[in-house]
Amino acid sequence: MKRFGLVLLPAGLALVIGILWQQGWLPNPIIYTRTDAGSLIFLLGLAISLMWAAGRAIWSLAWNRCELGLAQLGEEQVALRRRFIRRLDHELKNRLTAIRAALINLPQDSNSRVVGEMRTEVDRLAVLSTDLRKLVDLETRPIEQEVVDLAALLTELIGMAQQRPEASSRHLELTLPRVPWPLPPVAGDRDLLFLALHNLIDNSLKFCRPGDMIEIRTFEDGPFITVEVADTGPGVHPEDLPHLGEELFRGRITQEVEGGGLGLALVQTIVQRHAGTMRIRSRLGQGTVVAVRFPAARQGHA
Amino acid sequence: MVEEQTPCRILLVDDQPIIASNLAPYLERSGFIVTVAADGEAALRAIEDASPDLIVLDVLMPRLDGREVLRRLRKSGNWTPVILLTQVGDPTERAGALDEGADDYLNKPFEPYELLARIRAVIRRSRSGKPLAACRRLRCGPLELDRLTRRAALRGKEVTLTAKALSVLEYLMLHPNEVCTRERLLDAVWGWDYPAATRAVDVRIAELRRALNDDTDSPRFLETLIGQGYSFIGRVEAVS
């Protein structure tokens, strides 16, 4: 947000110097000049173009655009983090197995409400532990290289999303290119790609309020295929944006939304393992666009 | 559910005392006789002394881990059914679990009733001698599967399959005539659940059916049990 101010810097400076000169607080030398109309217009045009270009550059920098990536961390840090997660996961799993085994031995007449609640919480923790394992697993498992039709995958996902109760009050739309040729396939693991795209759509649905729009659009971009999941949801706080792909990070507005905080981290890892990139653009109060880009499968690749 | 007349003796090996001490009474209530060992060495001693009917073996243990126990057991020609409790979701570990001749495995954290279900299934299919899980090549009529080279052949002709479809086929062939729910296949082959997981399994089954020329209405290999899962029909034997 602060950087938006930079756009006004040249104009502000000119104003200040102009006032100083006008008031006579600075020596205000008189410049006598003779020029032709052509040069004057040329100089004016040049000045305006420069200001426009500078403004444009600053604007685009200030735009809440952020490429998520563990790549921002050093390799050593990433390895450290993975080791930590692996150990944490290991500990969690043993404790959870023990708690589940202990719960089943409770006498039948135990307070069933309390036991029920405990079971629910244990199940939640088990889901978290599974998700952690997925993350670690994804780092190392070999990625299959089958030809995956993203268009078919997305059509299936939209069908699934539309059956969810919250979908009825939100406008969901999928745009697939058909002309002059359909979306080329990508090479990868069908199930992982399905999971990644599912998580993105699921996130949108979760954070959007009734009446919001969700647009899923795909396009071919040279040798790449881009899938964008855009919504008119609440958007992401600019300070949260760089942390979205982090494990267990929960943004400001996510507090009241159910979720484990590993969804995007999973998407990010899957995308990276497919040699792709993920970008998020968001404006608070306006919405979010998550764009994932994969290399298209080479022709004749099987 | 009625168990065999003589109660089945189970050796439960886990280095976490709280897990063993809580699972044991549960399994005993379910009609088994349970002994507990806290590490690999103790497990080997207990197997020698008591020769249990089934072993539930944790993989990660201090001193002698579960896989080493299993390796030594199989090497000495002991084919007691083993259920491995795996910890790391690493697929190589899962694949390894089968290679070394574990009869089944379960990912932690599991619900105790899941373990009970596996134990019952393993006992039901256990037979004397080397289990299918310890064999490299499996055959069912014209269909052959080499688990080491990851190749399947139909009437001697190689069948092209994705790695996942092959793993599904492997799991189904190792558990012939047994109802394999989609959840179980997911746990075994994918290692973790997916959204719309059912579809993920169905896609692979469809691929297998196409590749094996198997008719849905009169299947030779893969039968769909509506509302339950899949089953490999036909007699699977080991090829030496």
Interface residues (C-beta under 8 A of the other chain):
Chain A: R86 H90 L92 K93 N94 L96 T97 A98 R100 A101 A102 I104 N105 A126 S129 T130 R133 K134 V136 D137 T140 R141 P142 E144 E146 E156 M160 R190 D191 F194 L195 H198 N199 D202
Chain B: Q16 I18 I19 N22 L23 P25 Y26 L60 L85 Q87 V88 G89 D90 P91 K108 P109 F110 E111 P112 Y113 T162 A163 K164 W190 G191 W192 D193 Y194 P195 A196 R199 A200 V203
